[in-house]
């Protein structure tokens, strides 16, 4: 499975499952955009983060694993343990989509 592990200190390092690494060290908004683009470019199925990371965006607090999950439509979880086991623990909720006519 193609995954990524992100370690986060002063710089973020994406450890791709193909053995390569990418360093992200720009300001946070640009860093987030570059990370999302790299995730899509590398076509990963999801990943793990070394720690929780909270920041404010558009007036609300976000947590990075949730943000990446929602923005890339791929599961991201906290921790370095087995990705498959961690993903199985995610409480998924299916919400029916309503068109503008049904609202």
N, C-alpha and C positions, 0 to 999 in steps of 0.2 A: 504494500500500500504506500502510495506517495504522500508523505506527511512533512510537516515542518515543526521544529521546536524553537521557540523564541526565548532567548535569555535577555533579561532587561536590567541594565545598569545605566551608567551615563549614556551609553550607546546600546542599541538593540542589535542583537546578532541572530539572524535567522539561520538555523542549521537545517538544511534541506536533506531529505532522505537519500538523495543521490551523492551525499558526501561533500557538497559545496556549502559555502557560507556567504551571506550577504550582510553587510553592516549598514545600519540605519542610524544616522546621527544628526540629521537636520532638525529644525524646529518641529514641535509636535504635529501641527496640522499637515505639514509636508511629509513628515515621517509616516503618518497614518496612511496618506494617499500612496506613498511609495510602497509601503508594506502590502496594502490591498492589491496594488497592481502586480507586485511580485508574486503574491499568492495565486492570482489568476493566471499569470504568465507561466508559472511553474506547474500549474494544473494540479495542485495538491488537493487531497480529499478532506483535509482538516489538519489540526495540529494541537500542540500543547504550549503553554506559557509557563515560564519558570516561577512566576508569582502573580498575584492579583495586581492590577494596575488600574487605578481610578483617575479620571480627569474630568474636567467640565467641558462640555461641548454644547453650543447653542443653548446655554442657560440651564442645562441639566447635567447631572453626574452620570458618567458612563463607566462601565468596567470593560476592559479591553477584550477579554475572551467573548463576552456577550456581543460587543460591538462587531468584532470580526465575524462571529457566527451570523449575525444579522446582515452585515454588509456583503459577505461573500457567499452566503447560503451554504456554508460548510461548518461542521462542528469544531469549536475550539474550546479546550478545557485547561484548567490549571493543574500543574504538576508534571512530574517527569516519569510517572509510572506508565504502564501499558496503555497506549492511546485507545485501543479497541475496548478495553474494559471501562475506561473513563467515559467514553462516548455512550456506552450502553447505560450509564447511570444518569444521562441527561434526561430531565423530564420534558419530553416533547408535548406540545399541545397543538392540535389541529383545529384551526378556526376557519369556518366556511367564509369564502370571499363573497361579498355582496356587490353586485353591480350598482351603478347609480340609480337605475330604475327600481331596484328592489329596496332601496333605503327609505 
